[in-house]
Amino acid sequence: MPSRLSQFTDRLVTLAKRAVSGDASPPVKKGDGGYADWVIVVIHGLREYLDLPYRRLLDVLHEMHGIVEKLNLEMSELPDFTTVYARKQQLKMAVWRTLLRLSADLHDTGDVQAIDATGFDRHSASRHYENRTDYTFRSVKATALVDCETSTVLDIHCSMKHT
């Protein structure tokens, strides 16, 4: 019987491939290709599921051969945590919205559900501070799917809009 983590990873791989337009590209291309978008989405999903920072997650994945195999990667092909973080920031918002919509179908929800999004703009930082600190984001948006009957947060997504 597969573990809950294994089942979650299987489902996440399927959803991630669908969220990036059914992308069936190889998980990693040597040279300029880099990691497929779906791999970055899956690693980010595992980070959220396991509630670990990227650096720690990649350390843990080095000990989880079965989970890494589900990504069609060799242990030596796992990306560096900085690669995952940087690539996550580059993914289009449409990918995350599609993933949110697809993952909402996985939850057994009550009769009343709600999805809400809120955003925060950052216009208070001075131009001098932005240039000095390489401050590049203008706004943050958070989206949550909530089962109103049980007050359970089913899914949450945050994104940043860069300058």
Z-matrix of the N, CA and C atoms (Angstrom, degrees):
N
C 1 1.453
C 2 1.530 1 109.01
N 3 1.337 2 117.65 1 124.07
C 4 1.463 3 120.14 2 -178.93
C 5 1.534 4 111.38 3 -67.31
N 6 1.316 5 115.53 4 148.50
C 7 1.465 6 120.54 5 178.32
C 8 1.529 7 109.98 6 -70.76
N 9 1.320 8 116.04 7 166.18
C 10 1.468 9 120.57 8 177.77
C 11 1.529 10 109.89 9 -63.42
N 12 1.333 11 117.22 10 -36.72
C 13 1.459 12 120.77 11 178.28
C 14 1.521 13 110.67 12 -64.74
N 15 1.323 14 116.30 13 -40.50
C 16 1.461 15 120.80 14 178.08
C 17 1.529 16 110.88 15 -64.83
N 18 1.318 17 117.03 16 -44.29
C 19 1.465 18 120.98 17 178.24
C 20 1.526 19 110.78 18 -63.65
N 21 1.331 20 116.39 19 -42.66
C 22 1.462 21 120.72 20 178.16
C 23 1.523 22 110.51 21 -60.94
N 24 1.328 23 116.54 22 -43.95
C 25 1.467 24 120.64 23 -179.02
C 26 1.522 25 110.93 24 -64.13
N 27 1.337 26 117.85 25 -42.85
C 28 1.472 27 120.63 26 177.29
C 29 1.524 28 110.74 27 -57.52
N 30 1.303 29 116.03 28 -47.87
C 31 1.461 30 120.77 29 -178.73
C 32 1.524 31 110.67 30 -65.74
N 33 1.326 32 116.58 31 -40.09
C 34 1.460 33 121.57 32 -179.60
C 35 1.527 34 111.56 33 -65.19
N 36 1.318 35 117.36 34 -40.44
C 37 1.470 36 120.70 35 177.42
C 38 1.525 37 109.66 36 -60.89
N 39 1.323 38 116.93 37 -45.74
C 40 1.473 39 120.99 38 179.35
C 41 1.525 40 110.63 39 -61.11
N 42 1.327 41 116.89 40 -47.96
C 43 1.464 42 120.47 41 -179.32
C 44 1.523 43 112.26 42 -65.11
N 45 1.318 44 116.48 43 -41.02
C 46 1.466 45 119.98 44 -179.05
C 47 1.524 46 110.98 45 -63.54
N 48 1.328 47 117.15 46 -40.79
C 49 1.466 48 119.93 47 178.11
C 50 1.523 49 110.96 48 -65.04
N 51 1.330 50 116.99 49 -38.27
C 52 1.470 51 120.36 50 177.42
C 53 1.522 52 111.05 51 -69.93
N 54 1.322 53 117.72 52 -36.73
C 55 1.459 54 121.64 53 -177.63
C 56 1.523 55 112.15 54 -67.66
N 57 1.309 56 116.98 55 -28.21
C 58 1.462 57 119.50 56 177.72
C 59 1.527 58 109.66 57 -100.94
N 60 1.325 59 114.02 58 46.50
C 61 1.471 60 123.27 59 174.89
C 62 1.515 61 112.84 60 61.88
N 63 1.316 62 116.84 61 42.50
C 64 1.459 63 120.18 62 176.80
C 65 1.514 64 112.42 63 64.84
N 66 1.319 65 116.78 64 28.03
C 67 1.460 66 122.76 65 -176.45
C 68 1.521 67 110.70 66 -60.44
N 69 1.310 68 116.19 67 116.17
C 70 1.460 69 121.27 68 177.70
C 71 1.520 70 110.29 69 -109.15
N 72 1.335 71 116.57 70 21.77
C 73 1.457 72 119.52 71 -178.18
C 74 1.524 73 109.79 72 -66.12
N 75 1.338 74 116.02 73 155.82
C 76 1.464 75 118.62 74 179.73
C 77 1.534 76 109.87 75 -59.74
N 78 1.327 77 116.95 76 150.82
C 79 1.463 78 119.56 77 -175.03
C 80 1.524 79 114.01 78 -61.82
N 81 1.316 80 116.79 79 -31.80
C 82 1.465 81 119.70 80 178.71
C 83 1.517 82 108.89 81 -145.14
N 84 1.328 83 114.76 82 136.27
C 85 1.463 84 121.03 83 175.84
C 86 1.519 85 107.37 84 -114.73
N 87 1.276 86 116.13 85 129.78
C 88 1.464 87 120.07 86 179.95
C 89 1.528 88 109.21 87 -68.31
N 90 1.304 89 116.00 88 151.25
C 91 1.467 90 120.83 89 -179.96
C 92 1.512 91 111.58 90 85.82
N 93 1.321 92 116.53 91 -132.48
C 94 1.463 93 121.28 92 -175.18
C 95 1.513 94 113.72 93 -78.16
N 96 1.328 95 118.41 94 -14.07
C 97 1.454 96 120.89 95 -175.06
C 98 1.518 97 114.28 96 -64.79
N 99 1.313 98 117.40 97 -45.57
C 100 1.460 99 121.20 98 -179.70
C 101 1.514 100 112.09 99 70.86
N 102 1.319 101 115.36 100 -159.11
C 103 1.455 102 122.10 101 -176.71
C 104 1.517 103 110.42 102 -86.80
N 105 1.331 104 115.73 103 142.25
C 106 1.465 105 120.95 104 177.08
C 107 1.532 106 108.78 105 -65.73
N 108 1.329 107 115.68 106 149.07
C 109 1.460 108 120.74 107 -179.63
C 110 1.524 109 111.78 108 -56.43
N 111 1.335 110 116.80 109 -38.70
C 112 1.459 111 119.20 110 -176.80
C 113 1.524 112 111.32 111 -64.52
N 114 1.334 113 118.00 112 -31.49
C 115 1.465 114 121.03 113 178.12
C 116 1.527 115 109.87 114 -66.80
N 117 1.320 116 116.30 115 -42.01
C 118 1.465 117 120.61 116 179.47
C 119 1.530 118 109.81 117 -64.12
N 120 1.336 119 116.89 118 -41.24
C 121 1.468 120 121.04 119 178.69
C 122 1.526 121 110.24 120 -63.05
N 123 1.325 122 117.55 121 -42.91
C 124 1.468 123 120.82 122 -179.81
C 125 1.530 124 110.74 123 -64.65
N 126 1.318 125 117.20 124 -44.90
C 127 1.465 126 119.62 125 179.95
C 128 1.526 127 109.96 126 -63.28
N 129 1.318 128 116.86 127 -39.62
C 130 1.463 129 119.21 128 176.94
C 131 1.535 130 110.30 129 -63.92
N 132 1.333 131 116.74 130 -42.13
C 133 1.464 132 120.50 131 177.89
C 134 1.521 133 112.04 132 -61.31
N 135 1.319 134 116.56 133 -40.82
C 136 1.472 135 120.14 134 176.99
C 137 1.530 136 111.00 135 -64.89
N 138 1.320 137 116.08 136 -36.71
C 139 1.461 138 119.71 137 177.76
C 140 1.527 139 110.02 138 -61.56
N 141 1.330 140 116.27 139 -43.94
C 142 1.464 141 120.51 140 179.09
C 143 1.533 142 110.77 141 -66.27
N 144 1.328 143 116.42 142 -44.67
C 145 1.467 144 121.57 143 -177.24
C 146 1.529 145 111.34 144 -62.79
N 147 1.325 146 116.06 145 -43.49
C 148 1.464 147 120.76 146 -177.68
C 149 1.524 148 112.40 147 -87.91
N 150 1.330 149 117.08 148 -7.51
C 151 1.463 150 123.22 149 178.55
C 152 1.533 151 111.07 150 55.24
N 153 1.336 152 114.21 151 53.98
C 154 1.458 153 120.83 152 -179.76
C 155 1.530 154 109.73 153 -125.73
N 156 1.325 155 117.81 154 149.86
C 157 1.463 156 119.27 155 171.28
C 158 1.538 157 109.13 156 -69.76
N 159 1.332 158 116.72 157 158.82
C 160 1.466 159 120.49 158 -176.15
C 161 1.525 160 112.74 159 -54.80
N 162 1.313 161 117.68 160 -45.81
C 163 1.469 162 120.88 161 -177.53
C 164 1.529 163 110.48 162 -58.84
N 165 1.311 164 116.98 163 -46.13
C 166 1.471 165 121.54 164 -179.09
C 167 1.528 166 110.90 165 -68.84
N 168 1.331 167 116.98 166 -39.24
C 169 1.467 168 120.83 167 179.07
C 170 1.522 169 110.60 168 -58.71
N 171 1.323 170 117.62 169 -46.15
C 172 1.461 171 119.68 170 -178.65
C 173 1.526 172 110.76 171 -66.00
N 174 1.327 173 118.08 172 -34.04
C 175 1.469 174 120.46 173 173.65
C 176 1.524 175 110.44 174 -62.77
N 177 1.325 176 116.83 175 -44.74
C 178 1.463 177 121.61 176 -179.83
C 179 1.530 178 110.63 177 -65.07
N 180 1.326 179 117.34 178 -41.91
C 181 1.467 180 120.35 179 -179.71
C 182 1.527 181 112.20 180 -62.00
N 183 1.315 182 117.37 181 -28.52
C 184 1.467 183 119.84 182 176.84
C 185 1.525 184 111.68 183 -63.40
N 186 1.310 185 117.48 184 -19.10
C 187 1.465 186 122.12 185 178.62
C 188 1.532 187 111.99 186 -102.37
N 189 1.335 188 117.64 187 -0.05
C 190 1.469 189 121.62 188 -176.63
C 191 1.531 190 109.85 189 -114.44
N 192 1.296 191 115.96 190 74.71
C 193 1.463 192 121.37 191 -175.96
C 194 1.523 193 112.60 192 -58.11
N 195 1.319 194 117.54 193 -40.93
C 196 1.467 195 120.76 194 -178.46
C 197 1.521 196 112.45 195 -63.93
N 198 1.321 197 117.65 196 -39.08
C 199 1.463 198 121.41 197 179.66
C 200 1.522 199 109.72 198 -70.16
N 201 1.322 200 117.41 199 -41.70
C 202 1.468 201 120.81 200 179.34
C 203 1.529 202 110.46 201 -64.41
N 204 1.315 203 117.92 202 -35.69
C 205 1.469 204 121.50 203 177.37
C 206 1.532 205 111.09 204 -62.02
N 207 1.323 206 117.09 205 -33.26
C 208 1.469 207 120.61 206 178.95
C 209 1.532 208 111.00 207 -65.63
N 210 1.317 209 117.33 208 -20.37
C 211 1.464 210 122.18 209 176.21
C 212 1.537 211 111.35 210 -90.64
N 213 1.320 212 115.92 211 1.64
C 214 1.467 213 122.10 212 -176.95
C 215 1.524 214 111.60 213 58.26
N 216 1.322 215 115.82 214 35.95
C 217 1.456 216 121.61 215 178.63
C 218 1.520 217 110.02 216 -116.65
N 219 1.310 218 115.59 217 153.16
C 220 1.456 219 121.71 218 168.84
C 221 1.528 220 106.61 219 -86.94
N 222 1.312 221 116.51 220 157.18
C 223 1.466 222 120.01 221 179.32
C 224 1.533 223 110.78 222 -56.58
N 225 1.324 224 116.18 223 -37.48
C 226 1.469 225 120.24 224 -179.10
C 227 1.535 226 112.23 225 -70.96
N 228 1.343 227 117.12 226 -13.47
C 229 1.461 228 121.04 227 -178.55
C 230 1.525 229 113.57 228 -94.90
N 231 1.331 230 118.06 229 -2.30
C 232 1.463 231 119.61 230 178.43
C 233 1.524 232 109.15 231 -59.27
N 234 1.331 233 116.53 232 137.71
C 235 1.466 234 118.63 233 -178.94
C 236 1.519 235 111.43 234 -73.97
N 237 1.311 236 115.33 235 161.50
C 238 1.446 237 121.14 236 172.37
C 239 1.521 238 108.11 237 -72.47
N 240 1.325 239 118.02 238 151.78
C 241 1.465 240 120.62 239 -178.06
C 242 1.519 241 111.75 240 -60.59
N 243 1.330 242 117.75 241 -31.17
C 244 1.471 243 119.74 242 179.31
C 245 1.523 244 111.29 243 -68.69
N 246 1.323 245 116.67 244 -33.25
C 247 1.462 246 121.01 245 177.33
C 248 1.518 247 110.63 246 -64.68
N 249 1.330 248 116.28 247 -45.52
C 250 1.468 249 120.62 248 -179.62
C 251 1.522 250 109.90 249 -61.99
N 252 1.312 251 116.81 250 -46.11
C 253 1.462 252 120.54 251 -178.35
C 254 1.527 253 110.83 252 -62.77
N 255 1.321 254 117.26 253 -46.73
C 256 1.465 255 120.73 254 -178.57
C 257 1.529 256 111.45 255 -65.17
N 258 1.320 257 117.33 256 -43.49
C 259 1.475 258 120.41 257 -179.73
C 260 1.517 259 111.77 258 -67.19
N 261 1.328 260 118.15 259 -35.03
C 262 1.465 261 120.66 260 177.62
C 263 1.517 262 109.90 261 -59.97
N 264 1.316 263 117.25 262 -40.23
C 265 1.462 264 121.47 263 -179.78
C 266 1.525 265 111.71 264 -66.63
N 267 1.335 266 117.73 265 -25.28
C 268 1.462 267 121.80 266 -176.92
C 269 1.527 268 113.47 267 -86.61
N 270 1.327 269 117.60 268 -15.20
C 271 1.459 270 119.78 269 -177.73
C 272 1.524 271 110.74 270 -67.84
N 273 1.298 272 116.26 271 142.18
C 274 1.465 273 122.53 272 -178.81
C 275 1.529 274 110.26 273 -68.54
N 276 1.315 275 116.13 274 148.91
C 277 1.459 276 122.34 275 179.22
C 278 1.525 277 111.00 276 -59.74
N 279 1.314 278 117.60 277 -31.34
C 280 1.469 279 120.84 278 -179.85
C 281 1.528 280 111.57 279 -58.99
N 282 1.318 281 117.43 280 -35.24
C 283 1.471 282 120.91 281 178.43
C 284 1.521 283 110.01 282 -63.50
N 285 1.334 284 117.28 283 -45.52
C 286 1.457 285 121.16 284 -177.98
C 287 1.522 286 111.35 285 -69.15
N 288 1.321 287 116.93 286 -37.36
C 289 1.471 288 119.45 287 177.69
C 290 1.521 289 110.90 288 -66.06
N 291 1.324 290 116.87 289 -41.80
C 292 1.458 291 120.68 290 177.83
C 293 1.519 292 110.37 291 -63.00
N 294 1.325 293 116.74 292 -43.26
C 295 1.462 294 120.51 293 178.48
C 296 1.525 295 110.84 294 -62.45
N 297 1.321 296 117.86 295 -40.54
C 298 1.463 297 121.24 296 177.56
C 299 1.527 298 110.43 297 -62.12
N 300 1.337 299 116.88 298 -44.99
C 301 1.468 300 120.81 299 179.81
C 302 1.526 301 110.83 300 -63.88
N 303 1.324 302 117.14 301 -44.97
C 304 1.465 303 120.71 302 -179.19
C 305 1.524 304 111.75 303 -66.90
N 306 1.322 305 117.24 304 -39.81
C 307 1.459 306 119.75 305 -177.79
C 308 1.524 307 111.64 306 -73.51
N 309 1.316 308 118.29 307 -23.43
C 310 1.473 309 120.28 308 177.86
C 311 1.529 310 110.45 309 -62.62
N 312 1.332 311 116.58 310 -30.61
C 313 1.462 312 120.48 311 179.36
C 314 1.527 313 112.71 312 -69.14
N 315 1.318 314 118.10 313 -14.85
C 316 1.464 315 121.80 314 -177.64
C 317 1.524 316 112.75 315 -80.03
N 318 1.314 317 116.16 316 -16.16
C 319 1.457 318 119.85 317 -173.19
C 320 1.522 319 111.23 318 -97.18
N 321 1.302 320 114.93 319 139.17
C 322 1.457 321 121.13 320 173.16
C 323 1.526 322 106.27 321 -83.16
N 324 1.316 323 115.65 322 103.83
C 325 1.458 324 119.91 323 -173.97
C 326 1.522 325 110.69 324 -102.91
N 327 1.311 326 115.62 325 159.55
C 328 1.459 327 121.47 326 175.37
C 329 1.521 328 109.71 327 -74.03
N 330 1.324 329 115.49 328 -169.93
C 331 1.457 330 120.07 329 -179.15
C 332 1.519 331 112.50 330 -72.79
N 333 1.308 332 117.17 331 -24.57
C 334 1.452 333 121.02 332 -177.62
C 335 1.519 334 109.06 333 -117.72
N 336 1.316 335 116.10 334 121.19
C 337 1.447 336 121.69 335 176.82
C 338 1.522 337 108.30 336 -126.29
N 339 1.301 338 115.60 337 161.75
C 340 1.451 339 120.50 338 176.81
C 341 1.513 340 108.78 339 -143.80
N 342 1.308 341 115.10 340 144.96
C 343 1.453 342 120.92 341 171.79
C 344 1.515 343 105.56 342 -127.16
N 345 1.293 344 115.91 343 131.52
C 346 1.452 345 120.14 344 -175.75
C 347 1.514 346 108.78 345 -138.58
N 348 1.298 347 114.71 346 146.90
C 349 1.457 348 120.54 347 177.13
C 350 1.515 349 108.49 348 -133.59
N 351 1.294 350 115.48 349 144.99
C 352 1.446 351 120.68 350 176.55
C 353 1.516 352 108.37 351 -140.50
N 354 1.292 353 116.32 352 152.52
C 355 1.458 354 120.55 353 -177.91
C 356 1.513 355 111.40 354 -132.62
N 357 1.301 356 114.94 355 154.91
C 358 1.458 357 122.03 356 177.51
C 359 1.517 358 107.97 357 -129.96
N 360 1.324 359 116.99 358 127.44
C 361 1.459 360 121.54 359 176.76
C 362 1.514 361 109.52 360 -95.83
N 363 1.323 362 115.71 361 145.39
C 364 1.458 363 121.39 362 178.30
C 365 1.522 364 108.48 363 -115.28
N 366 1.306 365 116.63 364 89.21
C 367 1.461 366 120.47 365 177.68
C 368 1.520 367 111.46 366 -110.30
N 369 1.337 368 116.98 367 0.74
C 370 1.457 369 119.67 368 -174.47
C 371 1.528 370 113.32 369 -83.44
N 372 1.329 371 118.80 370 -17.31
C 373 1.462 372 120.19 371 -179.96
C 374 1.524 373 109.86 372 -73.71
N 375 1.323 374 116.12 373 136.66
C 376 1.469 375 119.79 374 179.55
C 377 1.523 376 110.04 375 -73.06
N 378 1.311 377 115.66 376 155.94
C 379 1.463 378 121.98 377 178.21
C 380 1.530 379 109.50 378 -59.36
N 381 1.324 380 117.18 379 -41.16
C 382 1.459 381 121.71 380 179.41
C 383 1.534 382 110.62 381 -59.65
N 384 1.338 383 117.08 382 -46.31
C 385 1.464 384 121.54 383 178.85
C 386 1.527 385 110.40 384 -62.58
N 387 1.329 386 117.20 385 -43.93
C 388 1.464 387 120.64 386 179.71
C 389 1.517 388 111.32 387 -59.24
N 390 1.315 389 117.13 388 -44.79
C 391 1.469 390 120.69 389 -179.38
C 392 1.520 391 111.99 390 -68.78
N 393 1.317 392 117.07 391 -39.43
C 394 1.454 393 122.02 392 -177.11
C 395 1.526 394 111.60 393 -68.82
N 396 1.320 395 118.25 394 -35.29
C 397 1.468 396 121.87 395 -174.79
C 398 1.525 397 113.69 396 -105.30
N 399 1.324 398 117.21 397 4.91
C 400 1.467 399 121.57 398 -176.75
C 401 1.531 400 110.44 399 56.68
N 402 1.306 401 115.25 400 41.65
C 403 1.471 402 125.04 401 -179.02
C 404 1.527 403 107.32 402 -77.28
N 405 1.339 404 117.61 403 113.81
C 406 1.464 405 118.51 404 -169.71
C 407 1.512 406 115.75 405 -119.08
N 408 1.333 407 119.94 406 -0.58
C 409 1.457 408 116.45 407 -177.84
C 410 1.518 409 111.64 408 -105.14
N 411 1.320 410 114.66 409 145.47
C 412 1.457 411 122.48 410 -178.64
C 413 1.523 412 112.35 411 -103.45
N 414 1.334 413 116.75 412 -35.34
C 415 1.459 414 118.48 413 -176.57
C 416 1.527 415 110.51 414 -150.34
N 417 1.326 416 114.37 415 158.01
C 418 1.456 417 122.38 416 177.70
C 419 1.524 418 107.00 417 -125.76
N 420 1.342 419 116.02 418 136.96
C 421 1.457 420 120.35 419 178.76
C 422 1.520 421 108.51 420 -127.09
N 423 1.326 422 116.22 421 134.18
C 424 1.461 423 121.87 422 177.67
C 425 1.527 424 108.68 423 -120.56
N 426 1.328 425 116.48 424 133.45
C 427 1.454 426 122.49 425 178.59
C 428 1.523 427 108.04 426 -123.64
N 429 1.327 428 116.66 427 134.35
C 430 1.462 429 120.83 428 -179.07
C 431 1.520 430 110.62 429 -132.34
N 432 1.316 431 116.43 430 140.27
C 433 1.453 432 123.65 431 173.10
C 434 1.526 433 106.28 432 -108.10
N 435 1.332 434 116.36 433 123.11
C 436 1.467 435 121.37 434 -173.63
C 437 1.522 436 109.78 435 -127.36
N 438 1.338 437 116.27 436 134.89
C 439 1.451 438 122.19 437 170.40
C 440 1.525 439 105.83 438 -84.89
N 441 1.319 440 116.53 439 109.40
C 442 1.464 441 121.16 440 -174.19
C 443 1.523 442 112.52 441 -68.28
N 444 1.318 443 117.15 442 -27.22
C 445 1.466 444 120.30 443 -178.74
C 446 1.517 445 111.44 444 -67.83
N 447 1.324 446 116.26 445 -40.38
C 448 1.464 447 120.40 446 -177.49
C 449 1.524 448 112.65 447 -106.05
N 450 1.326 449 117.37 448 -3.55
C 451 1.475 450 123.14 449 -176.44
C 452 1.525 451 111.32 450 57.33
N 453 1.325 452 116.12 451 34.05
C 454 1.451 453 121.35 452 -179.78
C 455 1.513 454 109.75 453 -98.32
N 456 1.321 455 116.47 454 129.66
C 457 1.460 456 120.81 455 174.04
C 458 1.524 457 106.14 456 -78.69
N 459 1.324 458 115.98 457 118.13
C 460 1.452 459 120.86 458 -176.28
C 461 1.513 460 112.06 459 -90.18
N 462 1.314 461 116.85 460 -33.31
C 463 1.448 462 120.67 461 -177.86
C 464 1.516 463 108.01 462 -158.23
N 465 1.311 464 116.84 463 146.84
C 466 1.461 465 121.13 464 177.78
C 467 1.515 466 108.51 465 -144.09
N 468 1.308 467 116.07 466 145.19
C 469 1.458 468 121.01 467 179.71
C 470 1.514 469 109.30 468 -142.97
N 471 1.295 470 116.53 469 136.75
C 472 1.457 471 121.85 470 176.36
C 473 1.519 472 108.67 471 -122.62
N 474 1.328 473 115.84 472 144.53
C 475 1.457 474 120.45 473 177.31
C 476 1.519 475 109.56 474 -142.36
N 477 1.325 476 114.79 475 154.75
C 478 1.455 477 120.33 476 178.46
C 479 1.520 478 108.70 477 -121.17
N 480 1.314 479 116.19 478 138.16
C 481 1.457 480 121.46 479 174.67
C 482 1.507 481 107.38 480 -99.59
N 483 1.308 482 115.26 481 122.85
C 484 1.463 483 121.30 482 -177.50
C 485 1.519 484 110.32 483 -92.98
N 486 1.328 485 114.86 484 160.80
C 487 1.471 486 120.11 485 178.65
C 488 1.501 487 110.37 486 -75.94
